[in-house]
């Protein structure tokens, strides 16, 4: 257990090596599982996560009322195919989980071509890709196939079989809490309901898992709550069951699409200027890489629920490509080739940098506020910080000038156009020299 800021950052560097490969391996393991918003695929996924992180798994019965919604029946599927009347399989769920409309009701009969076409989904613009389609709240059956496959269907009728069941069961989700010095919580939320799609959102599951493994080795000021939930109904269910607890959430991020090679994107919380919004934008704007800043809009991922007006939590979403904004989105092309260990690693590093920024976003007071203290006699000109980084004199002057008990590290960083991490390093050096002390609110 390490409790100094210095120790924390050294740890991040050491643990960082190879963690991208481990995240990628978790994605490879989870990719073949057919997930949905309920059912055994979600449980199997959470069992795999549990090997790495002792998450608590919860089951909420079908029919449970959660705000304006009802926990749906549980869906499980064994096989699904379309075959010619001669028994030749044209489309087979065994070949790809996306081939079946997610939440399809069972069927086992011959179907005329025209009726069948009303239940088929393809992507004419990408004739080799299988789309991902769901029908959670409207009972229906269907298949998704490549447009090339669709164009081979010329028989008058086909045999269609979907061996699934939609019956009373439960919705499964998981949580993991890393207690900190404070009861105030940072929420990290990822969705676990997509079958065989890597960027959206096996990458999110992998990042949340490894972020938790890293943070649990540190002594943290904040408590960190990780939730692994089916999209929409899962966050609604979690919020409904945890209304009091949700009031402890002071910062949060929805982890999605963090494995592709798109530039970072940050969708701000509904508040728009919350500390998490400012912190993420500070981290991204000092990485010397282009990034996208997206204003909150009431669509996308589970931030929609966390940012509903009754909660209005400071929850944004840090991703690479953003919701719906990459051609492979919700198609079979969101596969193991779209994500990479190095992109996952860089995304994890960005999340850790944000967490470190939040942890160290404190307010200080200058203990020698009457004119500038003499830096030279304290060895602070051209000095080197605790982690061997050069300390910039202008940064030190900004910290001394603005540390009047009313400016946080983030305030100083924004005012001076500096990265939060640089301001934190200067503040540590000034505290060690006796010129600065943390302001007790
Ligand atoms: Zn999605």
Boltz pocket constraint, residues with backbone or C-beta under 6 A from the ligand:
constraints:
  - pocket:
      binder: B
      contacts: [[A, 194], [A, 200], [A, 330]]
      max_distance: 6.0
